[in-house]
Amino acid sequence: MNTPTSHTACPDCHGLGKQNRGLSKRAKQRYQKALEVYQRFPDNPKPVKPKAHLQVCPSCSGSGLLPAPQPPKPDTTRFPHLAIIGGGIGGTALAVACLHRGIPFTLYERDTDFAARAQGYGLTLQQAHTAVKGFGIDRLEQGIVSTRHIAHTPDGTVLGEWGMRKWDTQTNATPKRTNIHIARQNLRLALLNQLSGTDAIRWGHQLNGFKQTETGIELQFDIQGNTSTAQADLLVGADGIRSSVRALLFEQEPYPLRYLDCIVILGICALSPLKNTAHELLDQKTVFQTANGNERMYMMPYDPEHIMWQFSYPLAEAEAKSLSAQGAEALKKEVQKRTDWHAPIPQIINATPAALISGYPVYDRALLTPQAFTSCGPVSLLGDAAHPMSPFKGQGANQALLDALALARRITKMCKPDTSWKQTNLRKKILTPFETEMLDRSATKVKASARAARVLHSDQVLQERDGPRGGGKQ
């Protein structure tokens, strides 16, 4: 992976990635005239002061960061100390964003180490060039840029094709906006590499409870059967769809898990056993999917030596739970039974080791509202803990990264230099605006992902069209 490089917040944009251009002379004049009219006729609506335009910071090219010999020292006077629960993508990303800005933090993860358990499969970073650079990662060495997307019927008939090779055959230049496919653990390791040398990660810590005190937040952990406590000023739950923080935060869960009426079965297959299966779909630059209006197979590059597949179909919740509980061999047999389809699908499934297959029922939750956090004090959520969604639009990791960057930047913006954070109302000035933006931004992704769970397993997916599937009608 990438060689760790230290970074610090760009002083010109204060780590925000954008600079305030101010109001144009014309905008100021319009507002001033409207204000004068309002003062003469106060029964009219009061004019809203226009917002200044923001431009990408030229010093850091919008990342908010500059290389540095070492990260800044945590500033415990200016910033609150964050307790981050969950060492997945969102939690680790928040820790990295805090590190670069001198925000003190401790990252707590229930696993005993990085490789303690499987951490998911492949991710598609759809905002990779902006979000990842904001965490000090200039290049994902194991990332693969796809240049071709194809949709088929089970007999191999092409329903549509799109991507760089379809639309732009005259140049080999890579556009600024590309989809980067990467193994979840590889992205997570790239983030953890940014934290090397810090003493702020606590492995093997399972959160059991927390309570607000006069001096902040007291957290209770189980550490291999032993109980331990810790202190923090601000608590962030980044611990996934079954978040412990969320369960403890809301005495009565406002939006319980919502089953999306389908099961997903995932597998990772090495390319080496397929060397005798020469096929253009295995060039590691192609993403393809095959569907029949009920079942759907999606395949994408996982890393330079592997391909990842995702098979899904409608199934009653009880049956989905039962099949998942039967284990990898049963899941593999079920996929083999249902995919006597065009090459190289059967060959890939047959060559996939059962140890690299898993399956689960698909859930999300109804959308939280900012009002749900009103009485939560200095406690918040991000990523799947706040807005879980189906995997069918590939947005979970993207939104978690954006959440983490947004929160760190908000803390930096509202906690001014040479002042104490204790003068800042964390809930009013930081958390409520952050949650409002996060929930508004992710709402369309949650809805689209739930809609895709229906469309991709219906006849709508069989439309002939050179473009992505999964949109459909609401």
Secondary structure, 3 states (H helix, E strand, C coil): CCCCCCEEECCCCCCCCEEEEECCHHHHHHHHHHHHHHHHCCCCCCCCCCCCEEEECCCCCCCCEEECCCCCCCCCCCCCCEEEECCCHHHHHHHHHHHHHCCCEEEEECCCCCCCCCCCCEEEECCHHHHCHHHCCCCCCCCEECCEEEEECCCCCEEEEECHHHHCCCCCCCCCCCCEEEEHHHHHHHHHHHCCCCCCEEECCEEEEEEEECCEEEEEEEECCEEEEEEECEEEECCCCCCHHHHHHCCCCCCCCEEEEEEEEEEEEECHHHCCCCCHHHCCCEEEEEECCCCEEEEEEEECCEEEEEEEEECCHHHHHHHHHCCHHHHHHHHHHHCCCCCCHHHHHHHCCHHHEEEEEEEECCCCCHHHHCCCCCEEECHHHCCCCCHHHCCHHHHHHHHHHHHHHHHHHHCCCCCCHHHCCHHHHHHHHHHHHHHHHHHHHHHHHHHHHHHCCCHHHHCCCCCCCCCCCC
